[in-house]
């Protein structure tokens, strides 16, 4: 069951969430039924971990579809199942995932509280990847709250933790992709934009890896585009935003297109040719 979920998670990089949601939900229902039918305590723990991972993916997909209520429900299921599994790292991962959604929706205080809880759940082992990832999420939360000192401190901790990740090793479960310096740079870019430091955002853009996850790439391009908006370099801002919208349309990502609308609201002037072209492209995206 975990192998199937891992395959679904890899497909998410380019397959529309709407196409993945049905098989993922069917897989989640199967895992939950099997878990309910088991009596052996150790097997129940193993299957609870599988339920948690599948529910977490369902939460991620519904977040991408901009179905926030369903996303929260599935993340809640994932957290409960992770707690039942006894796997502290998995529990922290799901708490961090919900925290990321919560911060994205504007609730910085609740997001930080969830991240603190996730940090406490890690226990004595505290895998370096988990510390790096949670610290990067914390940085974004502090940037949302305009706490600049706390933002840079969290990013420094994330960078230091990445240095402790064993070279060449596969990412530790439940991570599917490596959390590395390029991922820290992506979070640094987002933080810089939210703190109104566009020059810093453009300076770190070259350290970000854009070759992988198309939906994540689109969100990063919109973040960088927002930096160029702040610098009043509107042509470059909308060039990046249109590339992001194209990715959002091809992957049917409601999250990307909603972020593109937020980007558009950040434009301070009257519509020009490139802005009207962007508006036409965004209106054509009927999700």
C-alpha positions as CSV (number, residue, x, y, z in Angstrom):
1,X,0.0,0.0,0.0
2,X,2.9,2.4,0.7
3,X,4.4,1.6,-2.7
4,X,1.2,2.5,-4.4
5,X,1.0,5.8,-2.5
6,X,4.6,6.6,-3.3
7,X,3.8,6.1,-7.0
8,X,0.8,8.4,-6.7
9,X,3.0,11.0,-5.0
10,X,5.5,10.9,-7.8
11,X,2.8,11.2,-10.4
12,X,1.6,14.4,-8.7
13,X,4.6,16.3,-10.2
14,X,2.8,16.5,-13.5
15,X,-0.6,14.7,-13.4
16,X,-3.6,17.0,-12.7
17,X,-4.8,16.6,-9.1
18,X,-8.3,16.1,-10.4
19,X,-7.1,13.0,-12.3
20,X,-5.2,11.6,-9.2
21,X,-7.8,12.3,-6.6
22,X,-10.2,9.5,-7.4
23,X,-7.6,6.7,-7.4
24,X,-6.0,8.1,-4.3
25,X,-9.3,8.3,-2.4
26,X,-10.2,4.7,-3.4
27,X,-6.8,3.6,-2.2
28,X,-7.3,5.5,1.1
29,X,-10.7,3.9,1.6
30,X,-9.2,0.4,1.0
31,X,-6.4,1.1,3.5
32,X,-8.8,2.4,6.1
33,X,-11.0,-0.7,5.7
34,X,-8.1,-3.1,6.0
35,X,-6.9,-1.2,9.1
36,X,-10.3,-1.5,10.7
37,X,-10.4,-5.3,10.0
38,X,-7.0,-6.0,11.6
39,X,-6.5,-7.2,15.2
40,X,-2.8,-7.6,15.5
41,X,-1.4,-4.5,17.2
42,X,1.8,-4.3,15.3
43,X,0.1,-4.8,11.9
44,X,-2.4,-2.2,12.8
45,X,0.5,0.3,13.5
46,X,2.1,-0.5,10.1
47,X,-1.2,-0.1,8.3
48,X,-2.0,3.1,10.2
49,X,1.2,4.6,8.7
50,X,0.0,3.6,5.2
51,X,-3.4,5.2,6.0
52,X,-1.7,8.4,7.2
53,X,0.5,8.7,4.0
54,X,-2.5,8.2,1.7
55,X,-4.6,10.7,3.6
56,X,-1.8,13.2,3.6
57,X,-1.6,12.9,-0.2
58,X,-5.4,13.3,-0.4
59,X,-5.1,16.5,1.6
60,X,-2.3,17.8,-0.7
61,X,-4.4,17.1,-3.8
62,X,-7.5,18.8,-2.5
63,X,-5.3,21.8,-1.5
64,X,-4.1,21.9,-5.0
65,X,-7.7,21.8,-6.3
66,X,-8.4,24.7,-3.9
67,X,-10.9,22.6,-2.0
68,X,-9.6,23.8,1.4
69,X,-12.3,22.2,3.6
70,X,-11.6,18.7,2.2
71,X,-7.9,19.3,2.4
72,X,-8.1,20.1,6.1
73,X,-10.3,17.0,6.7
74,X,-7.8,14.7,5.0
75,X,-4.9,16.2,6.9
76,X,-6.8,15.7,10.1
77,X,-7.2,12.0,9.2
78,X,-3.5,11.8,8.3
79,X,-2.5,13.2,11.7
80,X,-4.7,10.9,13.7
81,X,-3.5,7.8,11.7
82,X,0.2,8.9,12.2
83,X,-0.4,9.2,15.9
84,X,-1.9,5.7,15.9
85,X,1.1,4.4,14.0
86,X,3.6,5.4,16.7
87,X,5.9,6.9,14.1
88,X,7.0,10.2,15.5
89,X,8.6,11.4,12.3
90,X,5.4,10.7,10.3
91,X,3.4,12.5,12.9
92,X,5.6,15.5,12.7
93,X,5.4,15.4,8.9
94,X,1.7,15.5,8.8
95,X,1.5,18.3,11.4
96,X,4.0,20.3,9.3
97,X,1.9,19.7,6.2
98,X,-1.3,21.0,7.9
99,X,0.8,23.9,9.3
100,X,1.9,24.8,5.7
101,X,-1.7,24.9,4.6
102,X,-2.7,26.9,7.6
103,X,0.0,29.5,7.0
104,X,-0.9,29.7,3.3
105,X,-4.5,30.5,4.3
106,X,-3.2,33.4,6.4
107,X,-3.4,32.0,10.0
108,X,0.2,32.5,11.0
109,X,-0.3,32.0,14.7
110,X,-2.0,28.6,14.3
111,X,0.6,27.6,11.8
112,X,3.4,28.4,14.1
113,X,1.7,26.5,16.9
114,X,1.4,23.4,14.7
115,X,5.0,23.7,13.7
116,X,6.1,23.8,17.4
117,X,4.0,20.8,18.1
118,X,5.6,19.0,15.1
119,X,9.1,19.8,16.4
120,X,8.2,18.4,19.8
121,X,6.9,15.2,18.2
122,X,10.2,14.4,16.4
123,X,11.7,13.0,19.6
124,X,15.4,12.3,20.2
125,X,16.2,10.9,16.7
126,X,15.3,14.2,15.0
127,X,16.2,13.3,11.4
128,X,18.2,16.2,9.7
129,X,15.7,16.2,6.8
130,X,12.8,16.8,9.2
131,X,14.6,19.6,10.9
132,X,15.5,21.3,7.6
133,X,12.0,21.0,6.3
134,X,10.2,22.1,9.4
135,X,12.6,25.1,9.9
136,X,11.9,26.2,6.3
137,X,8.2,26.1,6.9
138,X,8.7,28.0,10.1
139,X,10.6,30.7,8.1
140,X,7.7,31.2,5.7
141,X,5.3,31.5,8.7
142,X,7.5,34.1,10.3
143,X,7.7,36.0,7.0
144,X,3.9,36.0,6.8
145,X,3.9,37.6,10.2
146,X,6.6,40.1,9.1
147,X,9.1,38.9,11.8
148,X,12.3,39.3,9.8
149,X,14.8,38.2,12.5
150,X,12.9,35.0,13.2
151,X,12.6,34.3,9.4
152,X,16.4,34.5,8.8
153,X,17.1,32.5,11.9
154,X,14.8,29.7,10.8
155,X,16.3,29.7,7.4
156,X,19.8,29.5,8.9
157,X,18.7,26.5,10.9
158,X,17.3,24.9,7.8
159,X,20.5,25.4,5.9
160,X,22.6,24.0,8.8
161,X,20.3,20.9,8.9
162,X,20.6,20.3,5.2
163,X,24.4,20.1,5.7
164,X,23.8,17.2,8.1
165,X,21.8,15.2,5.5
166,X,23.9,12.2,4.4
167,X,25.1,12.7,0.8
168,X,23.8,10.2,-1.7
169,X,21.2,8.6,0.6
170,X,17.6,8.4,-0.6
171,X,15.2,10.8,1.2
172,X,13.9,9.3,4.5
173,X,10.3,8.2,4.4
174,X,7.8,9.9,4.4
175,X,9.7,12.3,2.1
176,X,9.7,11.3,-1.5
177,X,12.0,14.0,-2.8
178,X,15.3,15.2,-1.3
179,X,15.1,18.3,0.8
180,X,18.3,20.1,-0.2
181,X,19.9,23.5,-0.6
182,X,17.8,24.2,-3.7
183,X,14.7,23.6,-1.6
184,X,16.0,26.0,1.1
185,X,16.7,28.6,-1.6
186,X,13.1,28.3,-2.8
187,X,11.8,29.0,0.7
188,X,14.3,31.9,1.0
189,X,12.8,33.4,-2.2
190,X,9.3,33.1,-0.9
191,X,10.3,34.7,2.5
192,X,12.1,37.5,0.8
193,X,9.0,38.4,-1.3
194,X,6.7,38.3,1.7
195,X,9.1,40.5,3.6
196,X,9.3,43.0,0.8
197,X,12.9,42.3,-0.1
198,X,12.6,41.8,-3.9
199,X,16.3,42.2,-4.6
200,X,17.2,39.3,-2.3
201,X,14.5,37.2,-3.9
202,X,15.9,37.8,-7.4
203,X,19.4,37.1,-6.1
204,X,18.6,33.6,-4.9
205,X,16.4,32.7,-7.9
206,X,19.4,31.1,-9.6
207,X,19.8,28.6,-6.7
208,X,16.3,27.2,-7.1
209,X,15.8,24.0,-9.1
210,X,12.9,24.5,-11.6
211,X,13.4,21.1,-13.3
212,X,11.1,19.0,-11.2
213,X,7.5,19.4,-9.9
214,X,5.5,21.5,-12.4
215,X,3.0,22.8,-9.9
216,X,5.7,23.8,-7.4
217,X,7.7,25.4,-10.3
218,X,4.6,27.5,-11.2
219,X,4.2,28.7,-7.6
220,X,7.9,29.7,-7.5
221,X,7.6,31.6,-10.8
222,X,4.7,33.5,-9.4
223,X,6.7,34.3,-6.3
224,X,9.6,35.5,-8.4
225,X,7.2,37.4,-10.5
226,X,5.9,39.2,-7.4
227,X,9.4,40.2,-6.6
228,X,9.7,41.8,-10.0
229,X,6.3,43.5,-9.4
230,X,7.8,45.0,-6.2
231,X,10.8,46.2,-8.3
232,X,8.4,47.6,-10.9
233,X,9.9,45.5,-13.7
234,X,6.5,44.7,-15.0
235,X,7.4,43.0,-18.3
236,X,9.5,40.4,-16.6
237,X,7.0,40.0,-13.8
238,X,4.2,39.1,-16.2
239,X,6.4,37.0,-18.4
240,X,7.1,34.7,-15.4
241,X,3.5,34.8,-14.3
242,X,2.3,33.7,-17.8
243,X,4.6,30.8,-17.7
244,X,3.2,29.9,-14.3
245,X,-0.4,30.2,-15.6
246,X,0.5,27.9,-18.5
247,X,1.7,25.3,-16.0
248,X,-1.4,25.9,-13.9
249,X,-3.7,25.3,-16.9
250,X,-1.9,22.2,-18.1
251,X,-1.9,20.6,-14.6
252,X,-5.4,22.0,-13.8
253,X,-4.0,23.4,-10.5
254,X,-6.6,25.5,-8.7
255,X,-4.0,26.6,-6.2
256,X,-1.6,27.9,-8.9
257,X,-4.4,29.8,-10.6
258,X,-5.7,31.3,-7.4
259,X,-2.1,32.4,-6.6
260,X,-2.0,33.9,-10.1
261,X,-5.1,36.0,-9.3
262,X,-3.4,37.2,-6.1
263,X,-0.4,38.1,-8.2
264,X,-2.6,40.1,-10.6
265,X,-4.1,42.0,-7.7
266,X,-0.6,43.1,-6.7
267,X,-0.1,45.1,-10.0
268,X,-0.4,48.8,-9.1
269,X,-1.0,50.4,-12.5
270,X,-3.4,50.5,-15.5
271,X,-3.5,47.5,-17.8
272,X,-0.9,47.5,-20.5
273,X,-0.4,45.1,-23.4
274,X,1.4,42.4,-21.4
275,X,-1.1,42.8,-18.5
276,X,-4.1,42.4,-20.8
277,X,-2.5,39.3,-22.4
278,X,-2.1,37.9,-18.9
279,X,-5.7,38.7,-18.0
280,X,-6.9,37.0,-21.2
281,X,-4.8,33.9,-20.4
282,X,-6.1,33.7,-16.9
283,X,-9.7,34.1,-17.9
284,X,-9.3,31.3,-20.4
285,X,-8.4,28.9,-17.5
286,X,-11.9,27.4,-16.7
287,X,-11.3,25.0,-13.9
